[in-house]
Amino acid sequence: MKFRLFFACALLCSTTLSSPMSFAAQVVQNKPQQELASGSAMLVDLTTNEVLYSSNPNQPVPIASVTKLMAAMVTLDAKLPLDEKISVKITDSPVMRNIYSRVRLGSVVTRETMLLLTLMSSENRAATSLAHNYPGGFKAFVRAMNDKATALGMSQTRYVEPTGLSPDNVSSANDLILLLKASQTYPLLGKLSSTTKKHVNFESPRYALDFQNTNKLVFKDNWNIALTKTGFTNKAGHCLVMLTEMNKRKVAFVVLDSFGKYTHMADANRLKKWLETGRTTPIPASAKAYKKQRQIAANNSAS
């Protein structure tokens, strides 16, 4: 009897030690959950497809310049020459009227440089120029964006232009996870979007400008970011999507409608810390009030 009891205990201990639950899995299952200052959020393990965090994942909201990730993707789908020099054009885009940019109308760079400026520094004229230099022009480009969204199963997504300036460009955290997963097969998107800074020479006329990444996390040593896109408008709030690593896991990360200039990046740090240590970080009272106000507005518009 003693031998059988000892054997059963040994077997139980052996099983427990040989197949331990990962700390990240324990964190996800145990409370308290990390609260974020963003209206919608989703974090997914790219290897197991496990949802590590989720908050309002299916709520369609304006996504601002996160739109540009799809714009870059359909540009690459068209297999146009990346070294072709194309001009800066905005004529067919009503939302670009009276929008300031350092990039001069009519100036010329390669299509790859336009992609870089679109993704790395969220340059609106660059994104619009990709559409104007697409087969069939601006309308065909926007149609291709929506067709791609449909093909990826992004049922809560709609695009009306390629920059994200329009509040009618909407998506959900869940849909953007699908877009991030698809982007893994486009290595150039990751390379360009995670570039920290670039000195760009333009032609016609000749001038040069310096650009930096809009996601400050790419400059941090404790982040390994494979792909990123930020966004902001008053309607959309601050938005951030990334392919990155947390707790030695490759993850797809989305936060939408964040309160405050750096809150989307702060939320990324909160989730990273929570996943890696199990410790939660409080959010400001002003962010809680903002989330409540936005949720009330969303409920009223839906009713």
Secondary structure, 3 states (H helix, E strand, C coil): CHHHHHHHHHHHHHHHHHCCCCHHHHHHHCCCCCCCCEEEEEEEECCCCCEEEEECCCCCEECHHHHHHHHHHHHHHCCCCCCCEEECCCCCCHHHCCCCCCCCCCCEEEHHHHHHHHHHCCCHHHHHHHHHCCCCHHHHHHHHHHHHHHHCCCCCCECCCCCCCCCCCEECHHHHHHHHHHHCCCHHHHHHHCCCEEEEEEECCCEEEEEECCCHHHHCCCCCEEEEEEEEECCCEEEEEEEEEECCEEEEEEEEEECCCCHHHHHHHHHHHHHHHCCCCCCCHHHHHHHHHHHHHHHHHHC
